[in-house]
Amino acid sequence: MKPIYVTIIEDHDDFREGLNHVLQFTEGFSCVDAFYSVEEALPRLQDSDVILLDIHLPGRSGIESIGSIKQKLPNAKIIMLTVFDDDDHVFKAIMAGADGYILKKTPPAQVLTAIQDAAQGGTPMTPYVARKVLDLFKKYAPTPSKEHDLTERELEILGQLVLGLDTIELAEKLFISRETVRNHIKHIYEKLHVHSRSQAVAKALKEGWV
């Protein structure tokens, strides 16, 4: 089976090498390359399924670089892997198009799960970060709009995405398979014309659907 190809952009040498080591020695994953900065990475980026991107980097920050990376690798999923958990960084990363947001203190096994989830179309966030996203967007929630074509099940799943549940938790809570959850999420993205969980959550809260 084809491994999940991952690129790391992280300026902390020990942390970068640690991630590289975990990926290279875990079945089903492969580290394509690891870079110190975005400036170093952009000219040399190779096809990857997932990019682990730090926020605080020498030169251009991770958040500032999301658009440039997606322009070069439009199919790659970008997970912010950072120490920052404040509202400003979370909000800016999500609005810039990050596909996931997890903290560096996350255990390696959970980082691998997040990579796998992103590669399969999910948008991993730690529950703490997901709650921050919900709180941020609730401030701007308008009168609910009915302009969507989502089924009752898709609305239910969208509501759970807002609360921060991942694919595994959704499958267990709704008593359906993980593949069924992924198919529902794919259809939600298509109907809402979005490309990530964070964008779907933002749109749902902006329109007052959940």
Contacts in CASP RR format, 6 or more apart in sequence:
PFRMAT RR
TARGET T0000
AUTHOR 0000-0000-0000
METHOD contacts of the structure
MODEL  1
MKPIYVTIIEDHDDFREGLNHVLQFTEGFSCVDAFYSVEEALPRLQDSDV
ILLDIHLPGRSGIESIGSIKQKLPNAKIIMLTVFDDDDHVFKAIMAGADG
YILKKTPPAQVLTAIQDAAQGGTPMTPYVARKVLDLFKKYAPTPSKEHDL
TERELEILGQLVLGLDTIELAEKLFISRETVRNHIKHIYEKLHVHSRSQA
VAKALKEGWV
1 28 0 8 1.000
3 27 0 8 1.000
3 28 0 8 1.000
3 29 0 8 1.000
3 30 0 8 1.000
4 28 0 8 1.000
4 29 0 8 1.000
4 30 0 8 1.000
4 49 0 8 1.000
4 50 0 8 1.000
4 115 0 8 1.000
4 116 0 8 1.000
4 119 0 8 1.000
5 30 0 8 1.000
5 32 0 8 1.000
5 47 0 8 1.000
5 48 0 8 1.000
5 49 0 8 1.000
5 50 0 8 1.000
6 23 0 8 1.000
6 29 0 8 1.000
6 30 0 8 1.000
6 31 0 8 1.000
6 32 0 8 1.000
6 48 0 8 1.000
6 49 0 8 1.000
6 50 0 8 1.000
6 51 0 8 1.000
6 52 0 8 1.000
6 115 0 8 1.000
7 31 0 8 1.000
7 32 0 8 1.000
7 33 0 8 1.000
7 34 0 8 1.000
7 35 0 8 1.000
7 41 0 8 1.000
7 45 0 8 1.000
7 46 0 8 1.000
7 48 0 8 1.000
7 50 0 8 1.000
7 51 0 8 1.000
7 52 0 8 1.000
7 76 0 8 1.000
8 16 0 8 1.000
8 19 0 8 1.000
8 20 0 8 1.000
8 23 0 8 1.000
8 31 0 8 1.000
8 33 0 8 1.000
8 34 0 8 1.000
8 35 0 8 1.000
8 51 0 8 1.000
8 52 0 8 1.000
9 34 0 8 1.000
9 35 0 8 1.000
9 37 0 8 1.000
9 38 0 8 1.000
9 41 0 8 1.000
9 51 0 8 1.000
9 52 0 8 1.000
9 53 0 8 1.000
9 54 0 8 1.000
9 57 0 8 1.000
9 62 0 8 1.000
9 65 0 8 1.000
10 16 0 8 1.000
10 19 0 8 1.000
10 34 0 8 1.000
10 35 0 8 1.000
10 36 0 8 1.000
10 52 0 8 1.000
10 53 0 8 1.000
10 54 0 8 1.000
10 57 0 8 1.000
10 81 0 8 1.000
11 36 0 8 1.000
11 37 0 8 1.000
11 54 0 8 1.000
11 56 0 8 1.000
11 57 0 8 1.000
11 58 0 8 1.000
12 54 0 8 1.000
13 36 0 8 1.000
15 104 0 8 1.000
16 34 0 8 1.000
16 36 0 8 1.000
17 34 0 8 1.000
19 31 0 8 1.000
19 34 0 8 1.000
19 52 0 8 1.000
19 111 0 8 1.000
20 31 0 8 1.000
20 34 0 8 1.000
22 29 0 8 1.000
22 108 0 8 1.000
22 111 0 8 1.000
22 112 0 8 1.000
23 29 0 8 1.000
23 30 0 8 1.000
23 31 0 8 1.000
23 112 0 8 1.000
24 30 0 8 1.000
24 31 0 8 1.000
26 112 0 8 1.000
29 112 0 8 1.000
29 115 0 8 1.000
32 46 0 8 1.000
32 47 0 8 1.000
32 48 0 8 1.000
33 41 0 8 1.000
33 44 0 8 1.000
33 45 0 8 1.000
33 46 0 8 1.000
35 41 0 8 1.000
35 44 0 8 1.000
36 58 0 8 1.000
37 57 0 8 1.000
37 58 0 8 1.000
37 59 0 8 1.000
37 60 0 8 1.000
38 57 0 8 1.000
38 59 0 8 1.000
38 60 0 8 1.000
38 62 0 8 1.000
38 64 0 8 1.000
38 65 0 8 1.000
38 68 0 8 1.000
38 69 0 8 1.000
39 59 0 8 1.000
39 60 0 8 1.000
41 69 0 8 1.000
42 65 0 8 1.000
42 68 0 8 1.000
42 69 0 8 1.000
42 72 0 8 1.000
45 69 0 8 1.000
45 72 0 8 1.000
45 73 0 8 1.000
47 73 0 8 1.000
47 76 0 8 1.000
48 73 0 8 1.000
48 76 0 8 1.000
49 75 0 8 1.000
49 76 0 8 1.000
49 77 0 8 1.000
49 118 0 8 1.000
49 119 0 8 1.000
50 76 0 8 1.000
50 77 0 8 1.000
50 78 0 8 1.000
50 79 0 8 1.000
50 115 0 8 1.000
50 118 0 8 1.000
50 119 0 8 1.000
51 69 0 8 1.000
51 73 0 8 1.000
51 76 0 8 1.000
51 77 0 8 1.000
51 78 0 8 1.000
51 79 0 8 1.000
52 79 0 8 1.000
52 81 0 8 1.000
52 111 0 8 1.000
52 115 0 8 1.000
53 62 0 8 1.000
53 65 0 8 1.000
53 66 0 8 1.000
53 69 0 8 1.000
53 78 0 8 1.000
53 79 0 8 1.000
53 80 0 8 1.000
53 81 0 8 1.000
53 98 0 8 1.000
54 62 0 8 1.000
54 80 0 8 1.000
54 81 0 8 1.000
54 82 0 8 1.000
55 61 0 8 1.000
55 62 0 8 1.000
55 63 0 8 1.000
55 80 0 8 1.000
55 82 0 8 1.000
55 84 0 8 1.000
55 89 0 8 1.000
55 93 0 8 1.000
56 62 0 8 1.000
56 82 0 8 1.000
56 83 0 8 1.000
56 84 0 8 1.000
57 65 0 8 1.000
62 80 0 8 1.000
63 80 0 8 1.000
63 89 0 8 1.000
63 92 0 8 1.000
63 93 0 8 1.000
63 96 0 8 1.000
63 98 0 8 1.000
64 96 0 8 1.000
66 78 0 8 1.000
66 93 0 8 1.000
66 96 0 8 1.000
66 97 0 8 1.000
66 98 0 8 1.000
67 96 0 8 1.000
67 97 0 8 1.000
69 76 0 8 1.000
69 78 0 8 1.000
70 76 0 8 1.000
70 78 0 8 1.000
70 97 0 8 1.000
77 99 0 8 1.000
77 100 0 8 1.000
77 118 0 8 1.000
77 119 0 8 1.000
77 121 0 8 1.000
77 122 0 8 1.000
77 123 0 8 1.000
77 196 0 8 1.000
78 97 0 8 1.000
78 98 0 8 1.000
78 99 0 8 1.000
78 100 0 8 1.000
79 98 0 8 1.000
79 99 0 8 1.000
79 100 0 8 1.000
79 101 0 8 1.000
79 102 0 8 1.000
79 114 0 8 1.000
79 115 0 8 1.000
79 118 0 8 1.000
79 124 0 8 1.000
80 93 0 8 1.000
80 98 0 8 1.000
80 100 0 8 1.000
80 101 0 8 1.000
80 102 0 8 1.000
81 102 0 8 1.000
81 103 0 8 1.000
81 104 0 8 1.000
81 106 0 8 1.000
81 111 0 8 1.000
82 89 0 8 1.000
82 101 0 8 1.000
82 103 0 8 1.000
82 104 0 8 1.000
83 103 0 8 1.000
83 104 0 8 1.000
83 105 0 8 1.000
84 90 0 8 1.000
85 103 0 8 1.000
85 128 0 8 1.000
85 129 0 8 1.000
85 132 0 8 1.000
87 132 0 8 1.000
87 136 0 8 1.000
90 101 0 8 1.000
90 129 0 8 1.000
90 132 0 8 1.000
90 133 0 8 1.000
90 136 0 8 1.000
91 133 0 8 1.000
91 136 0 8 1.000
93 101 0 8 1.000
94 101 0 8 1.000
94 133 0 8 1.000
94 198 0 8 1.000
94 202 0 8 1.000
95 202 0 8 1.000
97 196 0 8 1.000
97 198 0 8 1.000
97 199 0 8 1.000
98 196 0 8 1.000
98 198 0 8 1.000
99 118 0 8 1.000
99 122 0 8 1.000
99 123 0 8 1.000
99 195 0 8 1.000
99 196 0 8 1.000
99 197 0 8 1.000
99 198 0 8 1.000
100 114 0 8 1.000
100 118 0 8 1.000
100 123 0 8 1.000
100 124 0 8 1.000
100 125 0 8 1.000
100 196 0 8 1.000
100 197 0 8 1.000
100 198 0 8 1.000
101 124 0 8 1.000
101 125 0 8 1.000
101 126 0 8 1.000
101 129 0 8 1.000
101 198 0 8 1.000
102 110 0 8 1.000
102 111 0 8 1.000
102 114 0 8 1.000
102 124 0 8 1.000
102 125 0 8 1.000
102 126 0 8 1.000
102 129 0 8 1.000
103 126 0 8 1.000
103 128 0 8 1.000
103 129 0 8 1.000
106 114 0 8 1.000
106 126 0 8 1.000
113 124 0 8 1.000
113 166 0 8 1.000
113 168 0 8 1.000
114 124 0 8 1.000
115 124 0 8 1.000
117 123 0 8 1.000
117 124 0 8 1.000
117 166 0 8 1.000
117 167 0 8 1.000
118 124 0 8 1.000
120 167 0 8 1.000
120 182 0 8 1.000
121 182 0 8 1.000
121 185 0 8 1.000
121 186 0 8 1.000
122 166 0 8 1.000
122 167 0 8 1.000
122 182 0 8 1.000
122 185 0 8 1.000
122 196 0 8 1.000
122 197 0 8 1.000
123 161 0 8 1.000
123 196 0 8 1.000
123 197 0 8 1.000
123 198 0 8 1.000
123 200 0 8 1.000
124 166 0 8 1.000
125 133 0 8 1.000
125 164 0 8 1.000
125 197 0 8 1.000
125 198 0 8 1.000
127 164 0 8 1.000
130 162 0 8 1.000
130 163 0 8 1.000
130 164 0 8 1.000
131 164 0 8 1.000
133 162 0 8 1.000
133 198 0 8 1.000
133 201 0 8 1.000
133 202 0 8 1.000
134 162 0 8 1.000
134 163 0 8 1.000
134 164 0 8 1.000
134 201 0 8 1.000
134 205 0 8 1.000
137 201 0 8 1.000
137 202 0 8 1.000
137 205 0 8 1.000
137 206 0 8 1.000
138 205 0 8 1.000
140 205 0 8 1.000
140 206 0 8 1.000
141 205 0 8 1.000
141 206 0 8 1.000
141 208 0 8 1.000
142 206 0 8 1.000
142 207 0 8 1.000
142 208 0 8 1.000
143 208 0 8 1.000
144 207 0 8 1.000
144 208 0 8 1.000
144 209 0 8 1.000
145 207 0 8 1.000
145 208 0 8 1.000
145 209 0 8 1.000
147 207 0 8 1.000
148 191 0 8 1.000
148 192 0 8 1.000
148 207 0 8 1.000
148 209 0 8 1.000
149 191 0 8 1.000
150 158 0 8 1.000
150 188 0 8 1.000
150 191 0 8 1.000
150 192 0 8 1.000
150 209 0 8 1.000
153 184 0 8 1.000
154 184 0 8 1.000
154 187 0 8 1.000
154 188 0 8 1.000
154 191 0 8 1.000
155 209 0 8 1.000
155 210 0 8 1.000
156 174 0 8 1.000
157 170 0 8 1.000
157 174 0 8 1.000
157 181 0 8 1.000
157 184 0 8 1.000
157 185 0 8 1.000
157 188 0 8 1.000
158 188 0 8 1.000
158 200 0 8 1.000
158 201 0 8 1.000
158 204 0 8 1.000
158 209 0 8 1.000
158 210 0 8 1.000
159 204 0 8 1.000
159 210 0 8 1.000
160 169 0 8 1.000
160 170 0 8 1.000
160 173 0 8 1.000
160 174 0 8 1.000
161 170 0 8 1.000
161 185 0 8 1.000
161 188 0 8 1.000
161 197 0 8 1.000
161 200 0 8 1.000
161 201 0 8 1.000
161 204 0 8 1.000
162 201 0 8 1.000
162 204 0 8 1.000
162 205 0 8 1.000
162 210 0 8 1.000
165 173 0 8 1.000
167 178 0 8 1.000
167 181 0 8 1.000
167 182 0 8 1.000
167 185 0 8 1.000
168 178 0 8 1.000
170 176 0 8 1.000
170 181 0 8 1.000
171 177 0 8 1.000
171 178 0 8 1.000
171 180 0 8 1.000
171 181 0 8 1.000
174 181 0 8 1.000
185 197 0 8 1.000
185 200 0 8 1.000
188 200 0 8 1.000
189 195 0 8 1.000
189 196 0 8 1.000
189 200 0 8 1.000
192 199 0 8 1.000
192 200 0 8 1.000
192 203 0 8 1.000
192 204 0 8 1.000
194 200 0 8 1.000
194 203 0 8 1.000
204 210 0 8 1.000
END
